[in-house]
Amino acid sequence: MTAKPSQTPTPLPLALAGAADLPRGRFGAFGGRYVPEALIPALEQLEEVWRKASIDPEFVGELERLHKTYTGRPSIITEVPRFAEHCGGARVILKREDLNHTGSHKINNVLGQALLTKRMGKTRVIAETGAGQHGVATATAAALLGLECVIYMGRKDTERQALNVARMRLLGATVVPVDHGSKTLKDAVNEAFRDWVANVGTTHYVLGTVTGPHPFPEMVRDFHRIIGVEAREQVLDLVGRLPDVVCACVGGGSNAMGIFHRFLDDASVRLVGFEAGGAGVDTGEHAARFATGIPGVLHGAYTYVMQDTDGQTIDSHSVSAGLDYPSVGPEHAFLLESGRAEYRPITDVEAMEAFSLLSRTEGILPAIESAHALAGAMKLGRELGREAVILVNLSGRGDKDVHTAAEWFGLIDSDDDADGRRGRLPDDPGAEGVGEQQ
Amino acid sequence: MSVAPVLEKCRAEGRAALIGYLPVGFPTVEGSIAAMRVLVDSGVDIIEIGVPYSDPVMDGPVIQDAAVRALAVGVRLSDIFTAAEAVAGAGAGALVMTYWNPVLRYGVERFATDLAAAGGAGLITPDLIPDEAGDWIAAADRHDLDKVFLVAPSSTPERLEAVTAQCRGFVYATAVMGVTGARASVGEAAGALVSRTREHTDLPVCVGLGVSDGDQAAEVGRFADGVIVGSALVRCLTEAATPAEGLTALGVLARDLAAGVGRGRS
C-alpha cells in the first residue's frame, strides 16, 4: 500500500474547526441561546476561554497528551468481514471509540471541558447522563483533575444502567436520581440546568452532547472532531479511498457530529445518522425526532423537538438510554435541512439484532446505542451491494448493556415462562441447556 | 394594555406594586382563575399568569409540581387567554409568564394577536433573552404589548444595558442566582442588582425569586418598584386539602403581602 502524503500525525483539530462562515452560535436557522439571563455571562466566559484555549499550544498540547496517555487515542479501526456478510457483502469498517478509556467517545469531550473548567478557575463540575457513559466519563475526568462532581440521571435510567451508577460512585462522584417528568435524560438535563443557575459562580456544566445553548454544540463537536479526522486517514490507508457512507447513531448527536464533521467537504461520502425508532415510528413509542418532530426550543437550542401542538415536549422511548431523548443537536437539524446528511429510524428490534450479530460474528459487544448504527449499516449494505465501503462509528461498548441484553434475549434464568421473552438468539446451540432438562 | 399605569399608580401611592404568580390550570382552569380573582381582591396589583410547561428549567419543586399537575388534568395553551381576560376584567394587570417553546409552537404573531385581544398586558419570558427575541419584540411592538426580560445578579453592565433597552412595562430582577422558590432571606444581592439596573433604565424594576411573606415584601418593597411572589402563593393551593381551603389560605397570604408592600416605605 502506498503511503499517503498526509502521514504526519494529525494535531488536535480544534483550531481548524472554527465555524467562521456561520453566524455566531447558529447553524443555518438552528442553534442559538435560549436560556435564562443568569447563565449568559457564564456562556460568554466559556466561549471566550474555549476560543482562546483552542489556539493555545499549551491547552492543545495538554489535551493531546491526555488523549495519547490516558484516553488511548488514536482509536483503531477494525474491518468486520463476518458481520459484513449480513450487510449485503459490503466492506464494513468500525471506528473503535468503544476502546477509549471509560468505554465510549464521551471522554473526548469531557477531558476538553474539564481542562477548560480549570482554566476558568471553577472547582465543581455537573453533568447529565442517560446511558451513564457521559456521567462515567465526567466522573473520571473530575477524579483525574481533582474536581468535585455531581451527576444528574433520570430515575428510570439509574435502574436500567445500575452498573454505571456504581461506577460513577466508585469514581467519587455524587449521583442524583431525578424523579421529575419522564425520569430520563431530558429531565436530567433540566435538573442540571437548575443546579447550574444556582451555582454558576463555582460550577461548570459539562454538557454531554452537541446541543444546548451556544457555544456547547460547536465546542462539543470540536472536541469530538478528532474521531472523523483519525478515521478518514485510517480508511484511506486501509482501503485506498474514502468510504461511501459514514454511519453513526444519533441521540443528542455528539458521536455522529464527531465522525461526520471531517467528511462534510467530501461530497462523495454519504453521511447517515440513525435515531431510535423504539417500538416503531408509527407507535408513538420512539425517539425519532427527524421522522416526527418539528423545529422548536428545548434545552437552550432551536432544533427539532418532539412536541405536541401546545409546544409541550413529548416523552421519547428507546431500548437505548443514550438515544432516549426528544431533541437533537442543532447542527444535525441544519445538516438535514441542507441535505448534507440523512437520518433514519432504527427500531429496538433491529438494533438488538445487530447487537447480537456483531457480538457473535466478531466478538465485539457494542453499546446498544451504537448497535443502531450497525443496524443501519446492515440496511445500507444491502442497498448498496458488495462494492460499498461503510464506515461505522462504534461509539461505545456494550458492557453496560449486558443486563438489558440478557433480559431482552432471555438469558437470565428465571421462573418466568420463556414466552415472555422479547427476543431469541438465533442458532444458539446451548439454548436448550445441557443436562438441565427438568 | 401595558402594566405601566398600574406601576405608576403604585408609585404615586408611595409603595411598591405587588405582583403575584399562579399557573393556569391548577387545580383546574376554573379553579386557577378563581384563585387569580382572590389575589386581585386581596390587593395584588398585577397577576403573572403562568403557562405550565413540560420542561421548566427556571422553576423549583413547588411550581414544577403545579405545572405537572395542571398538564395532567389537560390545561391547554388557549386557556391562557381565558385567564388573561378574567384578570383584566377584574381590574388587575394581566402579564403572561411563559417559557418560549409554547409561544413558538403557537406562532409568535398569532400569540401576540390573541393575547392583546384578550386584554393581556404582555409577556415575561424567563428563557428568552432579547438577543434571540427579534420576532417577539416586533410582534409585541405591533400589538402594544409589554416585553419583560430578566436581569440577574450575574448580569454584567453590558448585559444590563442591552436587556433593559428592550424591556417594556418593567424589568424583572431575579434576586438570587437560582430557581424559583421561597427563601428565608432574599439577600443583599437584590438591592445591589436593583441599583445597578437603575443605572441603565428609567423603567420600574421589580424583584422576584424568594419572597414568601409580608415582612419580606416590605423589605424588598423599600428598594424595588414591584415585589413578585410565586412559589409561596402556589404552595397555598398545592398544599391545601380542598380547593376552598386553598383559596382561603391564598387570600390570607395575599393580604399579608399587600400589607407588607403598603408599609414598606412608611
Interface residues (C-beta under 8 A of the other chain):
Chain A: G32 R33 Y34 V35 P36 E37 A38 L39 I40 P41 A42 H180 G181 K186 D187 N190 F193 R194 V197 A198 N199 V200 G201 I294 G296 V297 L298 H299 G300 V305 Q307 T309 D310 G311 Q312 T313
Chain B: Y53 S54 D55 P56 V57 M58 G60 Q64 V68 L71 R76 L77 W100 N101 P102 V103 L104 R105 Y106 P126 D127 L128 I129 D131 E132 F149 L150 V151 A152 P153 S154 S155 T156 R159 V163 T174 M177 G178 V179
